[in-house]
C-alpha cells in the first residue's frame, strides 16, 4: 500500500499550525510529525508559505461547502443568509486552525496570518455578496449595494456572536436571527 506522503505532510502541517500558530511552526516540526525527512517536504512544497497557502485554500473550500450546505433553495433570503453566515462563523469557532490563526492575528499580528485572515473574510464577504445580488435579482430585497450590505451583515454577525460574548451571556441562534432580521430588514420604527 502506497502512503500519500504529500497528504501526510499537509495533515502534519495543519496539526502544527493549529497547535503552535504560523510563526512558531517549523518545517522540522512538520517533518517529525509527518514522519518524513525534511527534504521530502521540499519535494512537494518550496517553503512554509506555500504549504500554509495550500492548507488555507483547502480550509476556505471547506468553508464554502459548509455555507452552501446551509442554504435551502426553497427558503427566503433572510433565512438563508442567516443560516449561511451562522454556519461560517460556527465553522470558524469549531476549527482549531482558524481559532489559532485569529488568536495569532490578535496577539502577534504576523503578516502572513493577517493576509490569511483577510483572505478568509473576503471569501465570506464574496459569498454573502453573491447571495445579496441573487436576492435583489429575485425581488426578495430592495436594490442596494451588495458589497456594503454583505459587509454590514458579516460585521453585525461577528459583533453578535463574538463581541457580545465578551461581557454578556452568549445569544442563542434564534435570538441572533431575530436581531439580525429586526436591525437589517425591519428597522427599529413601529
Backbone as ProteinMPNN parsed JSONL, in Angstrom:
{"seq_chain_A": "XXXXXXXXXXXXXXXXXXXXXXXXXXXXXXXXXXXXXXXXXXXXXXXXXXXXXXXXXXXXXXXXXXXXXXXXXXXXXXXXXXXXXXXXXXXXXXXXXXXXXXXXXXXXXXXXXXXXXXXXXXXXXXXXXXXXXXXXXXXXXXXXXXXXXXXXXXXXXXXXXXXXXXXXXXXXXXXXXXXXXXXXXXXXXX", "coords_chain_A": {"N_chain_A": [[0.845, -1.199, 0.0], [0.617, 2.128, -0.898], [1.786, 5.035, 0.629], [0.436, 8.211, 0.883], [2.513, 10.608, 0.796], [2.486, 13.37, 0.469], [-0.067, 14.083, 1.395], [0.199, 13.254, 4.055], [2.09, 15.119, 4.912], [0.673, 17.53, 4.594], [-1.4, 17.104, 6.463], [0.128, 16.872, 8.826], [1.295, 19.408, 8.911], [-0.997, 20.994, 9.134], [-1.831, 20.229, 11.652], [0.367, 21.149, 13.191], [0.303, 23.964, 12.646], [-2.18, 24.477, 13.772], [-1.769, 23.92, 16.476], [0.529, 25.421, 17.237], [0.512, 27.8, 15.829], [1.23, 29.984, 13.03], [3.734, 31.345, 12.986], [5.332, 30.008, 14.909], [5.532, 27.455, 13.932], [7.657, 25.088, 12.461], [9.483, 23.758, 9.657], [10.936, 21.547, 10.38], [9.467, 20.557, 12.567], [7.102, 19.836, 11.233], [8.06, 17.854, 9.512], [8.903, 15.935, 11.382], [6.449, 15.326, 12.663], [5.027, 14.306, 10.491], [6.545, 12.165, 10.004], [8.544, 12.036, 8.048], [11.457, 12.799, 6.065], [12.954, 16.053, 6.175], [13.706, 16.975, 3.674], [11.919, 15.648, 2.027], [9.573, 17.083, 2.314], [10.223, 19.37, 0.907], [10.186, 18.407, -1.671], [7.601, 18.552, -2.373], [6.621, 21.048, -1.556], [7.844, 24.347, -1.834], [8.428, 26.032, 0.278], [7.57, 27.087, 3.671], [5.514, 28.943, 3.455], [4.204, 28.282, 1.055], [3.204, 25.755, 1.695], [1.507, 26.446, 3.814], [-0.288, 28.085, 2.417], [-1.544, 26.2, 0.768], [-2.942, 24.696, 2.695], [-4.653, 26.638, 3.74], [-6.148, 27.265, 1.466], [-7.546, 24.877, 1.157], [-8.997, 24.917, 3.54], [-10.626, 27.179, 3.125], [-12.143, 26.271, 0.97], [-13.541, 24.196, 2.261], [-15.042, 25.789, 3.992], [-16.692, 27.14, 2.172], [-18.185, 24.991, 1.168], [-19.512, 24.236, 3.527], [-21.096, 26.532, 3.961], [-22.664, 26.545, 1.616], [-24.055, 24.156, 2.017], [-25.7, 24.907, 4.084], [-27.635, 26.394, 2.933], [-30.986, 26.568, 1.827], [-32.704, 26.198, -0.971], [-35.411, 26.667, -1.22], [-36.099, 28.275, 0.85], [-36.665, 31.603, 2.219], [-34.645, 34.519, 1.425], [-33.664, 35.957, 3.738], [-33.681, 34.004, 5.742], [-31.93, 32.108, 4.662], [-29.529, 33.581, 4.423], [-28.97, 34.093, 7.066], [-28.637, 31.456, 8.028], [-26.418, 30.608, 6.499], [-24.34, 32.49, 7.129], [-24.187, 32.154, 9.897], [-23.408, 29.472, 9.98], [-20.881, 29.649, 8.769], [-19.51, 31.203, 10.66], [-19.701, 29.546, 12.867], [-18.171, 27.47, 11.92], [-15.718, 28.726, 11.872], [-15.312, 29.065, 14.602], [-15.252, 26.433, 15.459], [-13.125, 25.086, 14.255], [-9.867, 24.277, 14.955], [-7.601, 25.326, 13.682], [-8.451, 27.791, 12.53], [-9.189, 29.104, 14.855], [-6.713, 29.323, 16.169], [-5.319, 30.878, 14.294], [-6.774, 33.314, 14.272], [-6.309, 34.058, 16.876], [-3.489, 34.362, 16.83], [-3.327, 36.439, 15.008], [-4.462, 38.523, 16.462], [-2.8, 38.641, 18.774], [-0.11, 38.697, 17.865], [0.06, 39.722, 15.299], [1.179, 38.611, 12.972], [2.374, 38.979, 9.728], [1.818, 37.108, 7.561], [-0.311, 35.731, 8.632], [-2.167, 37.756, 9.018], [-2.729, 38.29, 6.336], [-3.948, 35.866, 5.589], [-6.22, 35.771, 7.274], [-7.566, 37.96, 6.286], [-8.044, 37.008, 3.711], [-9.782, 34.874, 4.269], [-11.962, 36.283, 5.401], [-12.637, 37.871, 3.178], [-13.478, 35.893, 1.416], [-15.798, 35.001, 2.703], [-17.261, 37.389, 2.607], [-17.542, 37.702, -0.187], [-19.109, 35.484, -0.772], [-21.498, 36.109, 0.667], [-22.159, 38.515, -0.605], [-22.784, 37.577, -3.18], [-25.116, 36.144, -2.605], [-26.751, 38.238, -1.75], [-26.926, 39.721, -4.107], [-28.306, 37.877, -5.726], [-30.745, 37.827, -4.327], [-31.629, 40.43, -4.737], [-32.0, 40.388, -7.516], [-34.073, 38.514, -7.655], [-36.046, 39.938, -6.531], [-36.499, 39.812, -3.826], [-35.378, 41.445, -1.936], [-34.857, 45.002, -1.557], [-33.231, 47.041, -4.059], [-29.835, 47.463, -3.497], [-26.488, 48.246, -2.378], [-24.649, 45.526, -2.927], [-22.093, 44.721, -1.958], [-21.531, 46.428, 0.219], [-23.75, 45.816, 1.797], [-23.272, 43.095, 2.332], [-20.943, 43.36, 3.867], [-21.913, 44.793, 6.117], [-23.741, 42.902, 7.09], [-22.037, 40.731, 7.772], [-20.345, 41.934, 9.696], [-22.211, 42.625, 11.66], [-23.081, 40.101, 12.459], [-20.634, 39.029, 13.454], [-20.232, 40.778, 15.575], [-22.5, 40.194, 17.175], [-22.069, 37.518, 17.799], [-19.304, 37.093, 18.611], [-18.222, 39.5, 19.84], [-20.249, 40.399, 21.633], [-20.332, 38.305, 23.464], [-18.114, 38.707, 25.039], [-18.687, 40.229, 27.313], [-21.193, 39.427, 28.082], [-23.865, 36.993, 28.451], [-23.827, 34.385, 26.049], [-25.672, 34.746, 23.008], [-28.529, 32.965, 21.856], [-28.954, 30.987, 18.882], [-31.443, 31.475, 17.603], [-32.105, 33.924, 18.752], [-30.15, 35.576, 17.706], [-30.857, 35.438, 15.017], [-33.36, 36.724, 15.097], [-32.622, 39.321, 15.978], [-30.962, 40.073, 13.88], [-32.789, 40.087, 11.751], [-34.537, 42.096, 12.666], [-32.878, 44.447, 12.894], [-31.657, 44.659, 10.361], [-33.594, 44.192, 8.375], [-36.21, 44.944, 9.131], [-36.007, 47.262, 10.637], [-36.042, 49.79, 13.249], [-38.279, 51.269, 13.705], [-41.825, 51.53, 14.489]], "CA_chain_A": [[0.0, 0.0, 0.0], [1.401, 3.356, -1.025], [1.414, 6.112, 1.548], [0.437, 9.505, 0.222], [3.394, 11.46, 1.616], [2.031, 14.765, 0.37], [-1.206, 14.204, 2.297], [0.747, 13.17, 5.415], [2.744, 16.398, 5.178], [-0.389, 18.533, 4.758], [-2.054, 16.833, 7.745], [1.073, 17.212, 9.897], [1.431, 20.868, 8.942], [-2.261, 21.524, 9.668], [-1.767, 19.978, 13.1], [1.365, 22.077, 13.759], [-0.225, 25.333, 12.581], [-3.306, 24.547, 14.71], [-1.252, 23.898, 17.848], [1.563, 26.415, 17.54], [0.373, 29.003, 15.033], [2.07, 30.042, 11.833], [5.092, 31.805, 13.276], [6.083, 29.032, 15.703], [5.637, 26.174, 13.223], [8.866, 24.955, 11.644], [9.464, 22.631, 8.727], [11.447, 20.398, 11.145], [8.312, 20.016, 13.307], [6.198, 19.211, 10.277], [8.722, 16.621, 9.064], [8.861, 14.992, 12.503], [5.055, 14.916, 12.846], [4.643, 13.504, 9.319], [7.474, 11.032, 9.957], [9.273, 12.064, 6.778], [12.623, 13.659, 6.095], [12.662, 17.441, 5.818], [13.874, 17.079, 2.222], [10.7, 15.142, 1.386], [8.621, 18.203, 2.284], [10.63, 20.29, -0.158], [9.857, 17.864, -2.993], [6.204, 18.917, -2.629], [6.398, 22.468, -1.25], [9.148, 25.018, -1.848], [8.673, 26.674, 1.573], [6.475, 27.052, 4.64], [4.423, 29.788, 2.944], [3.466, 27.518, 0.041], [2.492, 24.717, 2.442], [0.453, 27.159, 4.538], [-1.259, 28.52, 1.418], [-2.32, 25.016, 0.373], [-3.833, 24.356, 3.811], [-5.68, 27.686, 3.823], [-7.029, 27.093, 0.299], [-8.408, 23.741, 1.492], [-9.884, 25.397, 4.6], [-11.609, 28.078, 2.503], [-13.036, 25.407, 0.2], [-14.411, 23.549, 3.244], [-15.972, 26.804, 4.477], [-17.676, 27.361, 1.101], [-19.068, 23.82, 1.154], [-20.36, 24.336, 4.721], [-22.075, 27.605, 3.727], [-23.599, 26.072, 0.588], [-24.903, 23.121, 2.615], [-26.65, 25.558, 4.988], [-28.642, 27.062, 2.101], [-32.155, 25.83, 1.365], [-33.166, 26.969, -2.127], [-36.831, 26.985, -1.071], [-36.276, 29.201, 1.981], [-36.464, 33.006, 1.848], [-33.288, 35.077, 1.507], [-33.27, 36.302, 5.104], [-33.41, 32.763, 6.473], [-30.724, 31.513, 4.096], [-28.324, 34.355, 4.739], [-28.711, 33.833, 8.486], [-28.109, 30.093, 8.16], [-25.085, 30.517, 5.891], [-23.358, 33.254, 7.911], [-24.048, 31.492, 11.187], [-22.619, 28.257, 9.747], [-19.496, 30.055, 8.527], [-18.902, 31.641, 11.912], [-19.572, 28.335, 13.678], [-17.017, 26.777, 11.335], [-14.541, 29.46, 12.33], [-15.159, 28.797, 16.033], [-15.068, 24.996, 15.697], [-11.881, 24.569, 13.7], [-8.715, 24.682, 15.748], [-6.689, 26.142, 12.874], [-8.945, 29.174, 12.439], [-9.115, 29.676, 16.206], [-5.304, 29.67, 16.407], [-4.938, 31.969, 13.395], [-7.37, 34.566, 14.751], [-5.582, 34.378, 18.109], [-2.172, 34.858, 16.436], [-3.544, 37.753, 14.381], [-4.728, 39.48, 17.537], [-1.692, 38.741, 19.723], [1.209, 38.926, 17.27], [-0.027, 40.446, 14.032], [2.068, 38.005, 11.982], [1.912, 39.416, 8.404], [1.227, 36.01, 6.784], [-1.599, 35.404, 9.251], [-3.057, 38.872, 8.68], [-3.136, 38.06, 4.947], [-4.855, 34.726, 5.546], [-7.478, 36.161, 7.907], [-8.221, 38.833, 5.305], [-8.488, 36.13, 2.623], [-10.954, 34.152, 4.782], [-13.07, 37.241, 5.498], [-13.035, 38.249, 1.814], [-14.228, 34.76, 0.873], [-17.127, 35.066, 3.317], [-17.941, 38.567, 2.046], [-17.886, 37.411, -1.58], [-20.221, 34.54, -0.711], [-22.7, 36.852, 1.079], [-22.445, 39.47, -1.684], [-23.451, 36.817, -4.232], [-26.484, 35.836, -2.147], [-27.481, 39.514, -1.754], [-27.176, 40.023, -5.52], [-29.383, 36.969, -6.162], [-31.998, 38.261, -3.683], [-32.043, 41.658, -5.441], [-32.493, 39.961, -8.828], [-35.348, 37.799, -7.46], [-37.006, 40.873, -5.957], [-36.731, 39.495, -2.41], [-34.969, 42.624, -1.17], [-34.713, 46.21, -2.371], [-31.933, 47.254, -4.679], [-28.875, 48.05, -2.564], [-25.1, 47.95, -2.702], [-24.43, 44.171, -2.393], [-20.832, 44.616, -1.23], [-21.717, 47.112, 1.5], [-24.737, 45.034, 2.548], [-22.564, 41.898, 2.808], [-20.035, 43.819, 4.909], [-22.724, 45.11, 7.3], [-24.276, 41.636, 7.605], [-20.969, 39.965, 8.41], [-19.887, 42.63, 10.908], [-23.272, 42.505, 12.662], [-22.988, 38.739, 12.989], [-19.417, 38.907, 14.27], [-20.494, 41.516, 16.813], [-23.478, 39.477, 17.994], [-21.555, 36.217, 18.245], [-18.022, 37.145, 19.304], [-18.021, 40.682, 20.685], [-21.267, 40.422, 22.684], [-19.987, 37.281, 24.46], [-17.006, 39.131, 25.91], [-19.202, 40.776, 28.563], [-22.58, 39.013, 28.273], [-24.198, 35.601, 28.139], [-23.959, 34.205, 24.606], [-27.023, 34.749, 22.451], [-28.932, 31.739, 21.163], [-29.016, 31.111, 17.427], [-32.707, 32.107, 17.207], [-32.052, 35.33, 19.174], [-29.32, 36.256, 16.709], [-31.668, 35.536, 13.801], [-34.371, 37.758, 15.332], [-31.945, 40.625, 15.998], [-30.496, 40.294, 12.514], [-33.96, 40.462, 10.962], [-35.054, 43.381, 13.15], [-31.996, 45.574, 12.588], [-31.319, 44.787, 8.947], [-34.698, 44.104, 7.423], [-37.432, 45.618, 9.568], [-35.715, 48.57, 11.205], [-36.472, 49.968, 14.627], [-39.547, 52.008, 13.817], [-43.025, 50.693, 14.658]], "C_chain_A": [[0.88, 1.248, 0.0], [0.867, 4.432, -0.075], [1.482, 7.429, 0.782], [1.222, 10.482, 1.095], [2.949, 12.924, 1.604], [0.886, 15.014, 1.356], [-0.745, 14.146, 3.758], [1.385, 14.5, 5.833], [1.7, 17.484, 5.437], [-1.086, 18.346, 6.108], [-1.156, 17.212, 8.924], [1.226, 18.724, 10.038], [0.17, 21.517, 9.513], [-2.266, 21.382, 11.183], [-0.8, 20.963, 13.771], [0.867, 23.517, 13.762], [-1.36, 25.52, 13.598], [-2.831, 24.626, 16.157], [-0.362, 25.094, 18.172], [1.408, 27.745, 16.806], [1.341, 28.98, 13.866], [3.529, 30.317, 12.188], [5.939, 30.732, 13.967], [6.22, 27.665, 15.033], [6.891, 26.178, 12.361], [8.716, 23.753, 10.709], [10.017, 21.378, 9.415], [10.316, 19.725, 11.926], [7.4, 19.242, 12.373], [6.785, 17.869, 9.815], [8.643, 15.544, 10.145], [7.449, 14.449, 12.695], [4.6, 14.005, 11.707], [5.484, 12.239, 9.193], [8.118, 10.886, 8.579], [10.517, 12.93, 6.96], [12.244, 15.067, 5.653], [12.755, 17.65, 4.305], [12.636, 16.617, 1.458], [9.66, 16.259, 1.278], [8.933, 19.108, 1.099], [10.444, 19.709, -1.561], [8.428, 18.233, -3.383], [5.935, 20.418, -2.484], [7.742, 23.178, -1.16], [9.477, 25.701, -0.524], [7.432, 26.578, 2.466], [5.267, 27.831, 4.133], [3.552, 29.021, 1.946], [2.633, 26.41, 0.7], [1.295, 25.321, 3.175], [-0.661, 27.572, 3.581], [-2.145, 27.363, 0.959], [-3.345, 24.66, 1.447], [-4.978, 25.368, 3.902], [-6.648, 27.576, 2.643], [-8.023, 25.961, 0.556], [-9.438, 24.166, 2.549], [-10.992, 26.282, 4.02], [-12.613, 27.279, 1.675], [-14.022, 24.697, 1.128], [-15.449, 24.537, 3.786], [-17.071, 27.058, 3.441], [-18.68, 26.219, 1.052], [-20.035, 23.886, 2.339], [-21.449, 25.393, 4.528], [-23.111, 27.171, 2.703], [-24.564, 25.029, 1.147], [-25.961, 23.725, 3.541], [-27.813, 26.205, 4.224], [-29.755, 26.092, 1.704], [-32.776, 26.673, 0.251], [-34.646, 27.38, -2.027], [-37.108, 27.978, 0.055], [-36.068, 30.637, 1.514], [-35.017, 33.459, 2.106], [-32.842, 35.296, 2.946], [-32.92, 35.061, 5.925], [-32.112, 32.132, 5.971], [-29.457, 32.27, 4.47], [-27.961, 34.154, 6.212], [-28.061, 32.454, 8.65], [-26.671, 29.988, 7.642], [-24.029, 31.259, 6.729], [-23.119, 32.578, 9.259], [-23.184, 30.24, 11.046], [-21.142, 28.595, 9.517], [-18.797, 30.469, 9.824], [-18.77, 30.483, 12.903], [-18.334, 27.567, 13.222], [-15.731, 27.4, 11.863], [-14.261, 29.187, 13.809], [-14.804, 27.345, 16.32], [-13.704, 24.483, 15.255], [-10.676, 25.162, 14.414], [-7.77, 25.589, 14.959], [-7.175, 27.584, 12.802], [-8.907, 29.856, 13.801], [-7.695, 30.168, 16.467], [-4.877, 30.859, 15.538], [-5.509, 33.309, 13.866], [-6.702, 35.022, 16.051], [-4.207, 34.977, 17.772], [-2.278, 36.233, 15.785], [-3.657, 38.821, 15.461], [-3.493, 39.717, 18.408], [-0.374, 39.166, 19.085], [1.185, 39.732, 15.979], [0.92, 39.926, 12.971], [1.549, 38.346, 10.576], [1.237, 38.315, 7.574], [-0.162, 35.645, 7.317], [-2.61, 36.513, 8.974], [-3.595, 38.697, 7.262], [-4.173, 36.949, 4.854], [-6.216, 35.078, 6.141], [-8.268, 37.065, 6.958], [-8.796, 38.005, 4.148], [-9.761, 35.374, 3.035], [-12.162, 35.09, 4.84], [-13.552, 37.673, 4.114], [-13.83, 37.136, 1.14], [-15.651, 34.777, 1.406], [-17.915, 36.235, 2.724], [-18.381, 38.333, 0.599], [-19.084, 36.468, -1.649], [-21.529, 35.286, -0.385], [-23.126, 37.82, -0.023], [-23.2, 38.779, -2.821], [-24.895, 36.504, -3.867], [-27.339, 37.108, -2.124], [-27.865, 39.868, -3.187], [-28.313, 39.158, -6.064], [-30.731, 37.412, -5.599], [-32.533, 39.531, -4.342], [-32.676, 41.275, -6.783], [-33.841, 39.248, -8.743], [-36.437, 38.718, -6.906], [-37.337, 40.593, -4.5], [-36.354, 40.659, -1.494], [-34.824, 43.801, -2.13], [-33.321, 46.284, -2.973], [-31.03, 47.985, -3.694], [-27.469, 47.735, -3.067], [-24.776, 46.575, -2.1], [-23.158, 44.034, -1.554], [-20.948, 45.245, 0.157], [-22.691, 46.333, 2.387], [-24.084, 43.773, 3.128], [-21.642, 42.253, 3.975], [-20.801, 44.08, 6.216], [-23.264, 43.821, 7.923], [-23.207, 40.856, 8.37], [-20.533, 40.627, 9.724], [-20.931, 42.568, 12.02], [-23.227, 41.11, 13.292], [-21.784, 38.571, 13.901], [-19.627, 39.599, 15.61], [-21.43, 40.747, 17.733], [-22.938, 38.153, 18.542], [-20.294, 36.366, 19.096], [-17.906, 38.309, 20.288], [-18.995, 40.732, 21.862], [-20.872, 39.476, 23.826], [-18.853, 37.679, 25.39], [-17.511, 39.596, 27.271], [-20.626, 40.346, 28.894], [-22.721, 37.511, 28.045], [-24.309, 35.476, 26.613], [-25.425, 34.189, 24.18], [-27.292, 33.406, 21.784], [-29.037, 32.034, 19.667], [-30.299, 31.829, 16.982], [-32.76, 33.577, 17.626], [-31.249, 36.154, 18.161], [-30.113, 36.455, 15.427], [-32.716, 36.639, 13.942], [-33.756, 39.158, 15.317], [-31.502, 41.02, 14.588], [-31.651, 40.778, 11.648], [-34.467, 41.848, 11.378], [-34.177, 44.542, 12.684], [-31.724, 45.756, 11.103], [-32.524, 44.856, 8.018], [-35.959, 44.864, 7.844], [-37.17, 47.032, 10.054], [-36.297, 48.687, 12.601], [-37.806, 50.684, 14.78], [-40.724, 51.037, 13.888], [-43.75, 50.468, 13.346]], "O_chain_A": [[1.784, 1.38, 0.825], [-0.335, 4.688, 0.001], [2.475, 7.718, 0.114], [0.674, 11.1, 2.008], [3.033, 13.618, 2.617], [0.869, 16.023, 2.06], [-1.238, 14.899, 4.598], [1.23, 14.942, 6.972], [1.827, 18.263, 6.382], [-1.334, 19.321, 6.818], [-1.62, 17.8, 9.901], [1.281, 19.251, 11.149], [0.253, 22.474, 10.283], [-2.655, 22.301, 11.903], [-1.125, 21.543, 14.807], [0.995, 24.215, 14.768], [-1.487, 26.582, 14.207], [-3.433, 25.326, 16.971], [-0.48, 25.702, 19.235], [2.098, 28.712, 17.127], [2.162, 28.073, 13.734], [4.435, 29.612, 11.746], [7.117, 30.565, 13.651], [6.955, 26.809, 15.526], [7.159, 27.131, 11.63], [7.916, 22.851, 10.958], [9.616, 20.265, 9.077], [10.209, 18.499, 11.953], [6.976, 18.128, 12.684], [6.071, 16.869, 9.741], [8.351, 14.384, 9.856], [7.268, 13.244, 12.871], [3.87, 13.041, 11.936], [5.185, 11.356, 8.389], [8.224, 9.791, 8.026], [10.605, 13.705, 7.912], [11.325, 15.25, 4.855], [11.977, 18.41, 3.729], [12.337, 17.126, 0.378], [8.955, 16.365, 0.275], [8.036, 19.553, 0.383], [10.535, 20.444, -2.544], [8.078, 18.232, -4.563], [5.116, 20.982, -3.209], [8.666, 22.696, -0.506], [10.646, 25.932, -0.218], [6.392, 26.058, 2.062], [4.126, 27.427, 4.356], [2.324, 29.102, 1.985], [1.494, 26.165, 0.304], [0.199, 24.762, 3.151], [-1.842, 27.425, 3.897], [-3.352, 27.529, 0.784], [-4.495, 24.355, 1.131], [-6.131, 24.994, 4.116], [-7.85, 27.777, 2.814], [-9.2, 26.073, 0.215], [-10.613, 23.81, 2.454], [-12.159, 26.143, 4.387], [-13.805, 27.584, 1.683], [-15.209, 24.606, 0.816], [-16.601, 24.166, 4.013], [-18.244, 27.177, 3.795], [-19.881, 26.446, 0.912], [-21.229, 23.626, 2.185], [-22.602, 25.166, 4.895], [-24.305, 27.401, 2.892], [-25.744, 25.014, 0.797], [-27.009, 23.117, 3.759], [-28.847, 26.522, 4.811], [-29.502, 24.956, 1.302], [-33.314, 27.748, 0.515], [-35.072, 28.334, -2.678], [-38.231, 28.465, 0.193], [-35.373, 30.871, 0.526], [-34.285, 32.86, 2.895], [-31.755, 34.864, 3.331], [-31.97, 35.075, 6.708], [-31.292, 31.675, 6.767], [-28.436, 31.665, 4.795], [-26.783, 34.057, 6.558], [-27.049, 32.318, 9.336], [-25.819, 29.359, 8.27], [-22.957, 30.719, 7.002], [-21.978, 32.45, 9.704], [-22.328, 29.975, 11.891], [-20.259, 27.899, 10.018], [-17.637, 30.126, 10.052], [-17.826, 30.448, 13.692], [-17.552, 27.081, 14.04], [-14.79, 26.705, 12.246], [-13.104, 29.091, 14.216], [-14.132, 27.053, 17.309], [-13.188, 23.53, 15.838], [-10.494, 26.378, 14.468], [-7.2, 26.524, 15.522], [-6.385, 28.508, 12.995], [-8.625, 31.051, 13.891], [-7.496, 31.291, 16.929], [-4.154, 31.741, 16.002], [-4.808, 34.321, 13.86], [-6.55, 36.219, 16.296], [-3.808, 35.981, 18.361], [-1.418, 37.091, 15.99], [-3.03, 39.878, 15.383], [-3.175, 40.859, 18.742], [0.397, 39.91, 19.692], [2.182, 40.355, 15.612], [1.418, 40.699, 12.153], [0.401, 38.034, 10.259], [0.203, 38.558, 6.952], [-1.064, 35.298, 6.555], [-3.783, 36.235, 8.723], [-4.778, 38.927, 7.012], [-5.16, 37.071, 4.129], [-7.25, 34.724, 5.575], [-9.488, 36.945, 6.844], [-9.899, 38.273, 3.671], [-10.7, 35.252, 2.247], [-13.251, 34.738, 4.387], [-14.754, 37.825, 3.901], [-14.756, 37.41, 0.376], [-16.604, 34.589, 0.649], [-19.088, 36.092, 2.382], [-19.481, 38.73, 0.213], [-19.967, 36.639, -2.489], [-22.536, 35.116, -1.072], [-24.312, 37.931, -0.336], [-24.152, 39.34, -3.363], [-25.789, 36.587, -4.709], [-28.527, 37.058, -2.445], [-28.999, 40.269, -3.449], [-29.183, 39.652, -6.781], [-31.742, 37.381, -6.302], [-33.744, 39.695, -4.49], [-33.745, 41.771, -7.14], [-34.661, 39.363, -9.654], [-37.602, 38.331, -6.82], [-38.345, 41.081, -3.989], [-36.931, 40.836, -0.421], [-34.687, 43.627, -3.341], [-32.37, 45.681, -2.476], [-31.417, 49.006, -3.127], [-27.298, 47.037, -4.067], [-24.64, 46.464, -0.881], [-23.147, 43.314, -0.556], [-20.513, 44.66, 1.149], [-22.474, 46.21, 3.593], [-24.322, 43.427, 4.285], [-21.576, 41.518, 4.961], [-20.381, 43.639, 7.286], [-23.247, 43.667, 9.144], [-23.448, 40.38, 9.48], [-20.374, 39.951, 10.74], [-20.577, 42.47, 13.195], [-23.324, 40.966, 14.511], [-21.905, 38.031, 15.001], [-19.247, 39.072, 16.655], [-21.184, 40.657, 18.936], [-23.318, 37.728, 19.633], [-20.228, 35.816, 20.195], [-17.531, 38.111, 21.443], [-18.597, 41.073, 22.976], [-21.052, 39.798, 25.0], [-18.655, 37.046, 26.427], [-16.841, 39.382, 28.282], [-21.212, 40.83, 29.862], [-21.822, 36.854, 27.519], [-24.836, 36.377, 25.96], [-26.294, 33.687, 24.893], [-26.389, 32.79, 21.218], [-29.188, 33.183, 19.252], [-30.259, 32.685, 16.099], [-33.384, 34.391, 16.946], [-31.621, 37.274, 17.811], [-30.051, 37.522, 14.816], [-32.935, 37.406, 13.005], [-34.31, 40.075, 14.71], [-31.658, 42.168, 14.173], [-31.518, 41.75, 10.904], [-34.787, 42.674, 10.523], [-34.687, 45.519, 12.135], [-31.576, 46.884, 10.633], [-32.469, 45.516, 6.98], [-36.691, 45.37, 6.993], [-38.021, 47.909, 9.901], [-36.974, 47.775, 13.075], [-38.389, 50.699, 15.864], [-40.648, 49.899, 13.425], [-44.775, 49.787, 13.316]]}, "name": "protein", "num_of_chains": 1, "seq": "XXXXXXXXXXXXXXXXXXXXXXXXXXXXXXXXXXXXXXXXXXXXXXXXXXXXXXXXXXXXXXXXXXXXXXXXXXXXXXXXXXXXXXXXXXXXXXXXXXXXXXXXXXXXXXXXXXXXXXXXXXXXXXXXXXXXXXXXXXXXXXXXXXXXXXXXXXXXXXXXXXXXXXXXXXXXXXXXXXXXXXXXXXXXXX"}
